[in-house]
Amino acid sequence: MEKVFYEPGKFFIPPYTIILLNMHYSSKTVFGLVSLFLVIFLFSANTVNACKDIIATGDVTKGDYNLLLKVRDPSRPGLQVLTHIPKGYEYTYHHPWTGEPMSFQVNHSYIGVTSEQDIPPNIVKSGMTLTAAGLAFGDADSVSRWINPTRYAWDDFDWIRYSCEQATTESEAVHLLTVEAVDQLHATGVSENLCVIGPNKGYLIEADAYRYHVKEISDDVDVISNYPRELWDTQLIRSRFIADSYNTTVSKNVIENDLIHLNGIAQIRILNISSDSILVRQLPFFTNIGYHDGKPSFFMPPKTIHVGKSKTVGDFYVSLKSVSGNSARVQLTTAVHAWEQAVLDQIHPRKGQITVSDMIEWSRLDADDLKDVRPMCEATYPYEGVAIYQIPSENYQFLSKGWFSANHACSSIYVPFHNSNTDIYQTYETGESAQLSLSLYQNYSDELLPIIQSVEEVFLSENSFFDIWAKQGTSSQAVVSDVLTKVDTSMQEQAWLMQRLLYNISKLGRNQQKTLFNCSEGLWNTNYTTSIESMGDSLTEFSLHPSFLKETIIQIMQSTCTNYINITEIIGHPVDELIEVYEQGNYLLNQEQYIDAAVLFQQIINQSKNYFMTNS
């Protein structure tokens, strides 16, 4: 197939469209086809599933690592799960044009975030991945129609999989995503903003089936969602319909019934001007597809904007600067540019100090935090999931790490996993954790988030302890892998148990809820040692309520202790005494001597940590 090259500032039509236009039609038929073509493209452009990415590399982060956050609003519906694909895994997939079978073998094991049905033996369809080579991948659809038009075209997950399974370095990943997938194969039936980070740098690639733009991100931060930037001009029907560039901004004085635009066809009409507000609507009205009263709507109501405020209005972001008599000063930009600036405004104060904790916080930004642009945590998408990746500059082959939110970040406890892990806690593989988080989201209470954050604080602290131990190099990579796998899966189990506790509390009466949410906020504190003490202290209060609540807290305490016993054994220390102390602690729990039991469990944790510190 003839290759189509992109020249900035030029408009052109995909080859398969040219074939259609070269056929002979009557003028009425041509008009009808063009009208249908426009309506289909305009309507479908607004229905894209929405992902959001943040990349931070080098000096903008707090440590010697690079970070990638991806919020996944999956185009393939289903509960989000973690899946581990081992090195050497073989499968067959079709050629993107002929449909002929192609054989593939995984060169680097990886952990992918997929919808529950997209795991082996089915073809793996990961929306984001972390590989054994220390590379992390994410994406966001960009809604171009410059695609492989055949039924064999690859989707974005095939695109990512093609690169992540084979690439050893960042440059190899980019080569596979661009030169091979685009220049050579014209493989994809979608256009994408592709994100890659490794130990040295990051990349943001805008691409469709025929062209691409590669941006290296070194010592910098960038954000992207479902829109092109450098390739804006190529999307004549969609992007150029809105504006002549993604970041065009116009300020002007308007009166009632004026139209304001960004050099595109779509525009904003000023319906009314009052003493302190304006009433506006996007035109043509049928292009403004959104959600009204929780349901998709083709006819969105007009919006009122007060002086000093801004609102998203369809594809635009409208700000009212002032009103003077029958005139108003209005600023207009694209909604996607406003979203980008709002997110960057949150990020910039942290430049030079950005951590995983910051990424977690940003994943929970709502529309109020972002001045009425799209929230990061978005109720519109029931199966939303998030992954945050941290790739260190050294030891990235086994210390590259991810943090996974199985559903909406506002109602999920982030859990860790490393690229050297060989196992995942089962509820994060089956979708049960995602379903539990979704149920929490549907029963959301403002008391939940502080509790969730207190758990994550402990996980971040304790996981960092074992990363520091692993860096010392006193144990083999096999031992490090086994320890980190146990630590991560233990935290995954504890998060599952804690979310079960919160869900069960949320089903109780309001008075009980308030009491128990207050108690739950104090369960986790700084690290495991102090948290075990807090849990022991709380058991008397929880004993006054349904028994399964107390039993869940005891399970969390036991999970913590058994993990420390297991990892102590992995590094070669005897554990008979630790097991004996553990049995004594369980006996005291059965006798309802909760505080004394917690003291024994603390001994297990402290002794195990001493072994790791002397081992390093």
Buried (B, 14 or more C-beta within 10 A) or exposed (E): EEEBEBEEEEEBBBBEBEEEEEEEEEEEEEEEBEEEBBEEBBEEBBEBBBBBBBBBBBEBBBEEBBBBBBBBBBBBEBBBBBBBBEEEBEBEBBBBBEEEEEEBEBBBBBBBBBBBEBBEEEBBBBBBBBBBBBBBBBBBBBBBBBBBBBEBBBBBBBBBBBBBBBBBBBBBBBBBBBEBBBBEBBBBBBBBBBBBBBBBBBBBBBBBBBBBBBBEBEBBBBBBBBBBBBBBBBBEBBBBBBBBBBBBBBEEEBEBEBEBBBEBBBBBBBBEBEEBBBBBBBBEEEBBBBEEEEEEEEEBEBBBBEBEBBBBBBBBBBBBEEBEEEBBBBBBBBBBBBBBBBBBEBBEEBBEEBBBBBBBBBBBBEBEBBBBBBBBBBBBBBBBBBBBBBBBBEBBBBBBBBBBBBBBBBBBBBBBBBBBBBBBBEBBBBBBBBBBBBBBBEBBBEBBBEBBBBBBBBBBEBBEBBBEBBBEEBBEEEBBBBBBBBBBBBBBBBBBBBBBBBBBBBEBEEEBBBBBBEBBBBBBBEBBBEBBBBBBBBBEBBEEBBEEBBEBBBBBBBBBBBBBBBBBBBBEBEBEEBBEBBEBBBEBBEEEBBEBBBBBBBBBBEBBBEBBEEBB
